[in-house]
Amino acid sequence: MGLIIEVTGVDWSGRGYPLANGFVANDNLLAGFDFRLRSDRLTDVSGRGFTATPYRNNINGAALVEDATVLENASGGQGIIVRNGMLDLKLSNREFPLNGSIHFTTMVVGGYSGIPFDAGQPGGTANICNLVDMGNGVSAGDCPPVLQQYRVDTSLGARIRSSAASNIGAAAGLGVKTCFFVTYDGLKVTYKNMTTGALVERTNAQLGIVGSSLKPAVNCPTLRSGNYLVGTSAVIGLYPELYQVAQWDKVLTADEMQAQYLSSKSLFPSIGI
């Protein structure tokens, strides 16, 4: 006699229903965060044991201080806003050789919160919303990308070898929330925004990458959202609004991205992705 177990609201193919843990390709999932309000909202659901940790940044040159109050609820608790600090997701940032031996896909569901930088905060003008930094360290060198929105030209996507603008991305409304993926296969970086339909590819040559690899900057050893710069600069101080963040050790297929997008839309129906 067989046993059939039905789980309400879950379609195991991922076709338009939430996935079992919210993410596709679990064998390749390095970390997956789902920030819906619950007791373990900062715990990685991949089972790899990461717990995101929030820190306050006083932008005064002092070390960051662990402080849960930098996190605010977004959309009635469906997500979080990181305000005047950063969220360290604890996943180690990796080096990516240009020979294609190591790939990645990183996904963000969310975007810039649209909240103006607090008037009382020091550090000058905040122009960049750091959604997640894979080791760029706010560098224009051969470093992995920072996934961001740049307030000046509203470019949303990723940045490598650019001092400010998202040079692997496209303009979007400031504060718009989307589901987008950034991938790297050793030859090219691709930005695919499932909400807006934007698709941008940049080869290593087009980006001016001249080294043998993309190597994380020393000031960004782990995946981080918000302003992690220890110093007196608020350049990446704009406040991110996050619902899901995930990273895989492969380039997701088009079908996998579509399944992930449909699942995320089902989980967060009110944010308009």
Secondary structure, DSSP 8 states (H G I E B T S, - for coil): -------TT--TT-SSS--SSS-S-GGGEEEEEE-SSSTTTTB-TTSS--B-EEEE--SSSS--EE-GGGEEEEGGGTEEEE-SEEEEEEEE---EETTSSS-EEEEEEEEE------TT--SS---EEEEEESS--S-SSS---EEEEETTT-EEEEESS-SSS-SEEEE--TT--EEEEEEE-SSEEEEEETTT--EEEEEHHHHT--SSEE---TT--EEEEE----SS--TTBS-EEEEEEEEESS---HHHHHHHHHHHHHH-TTS--
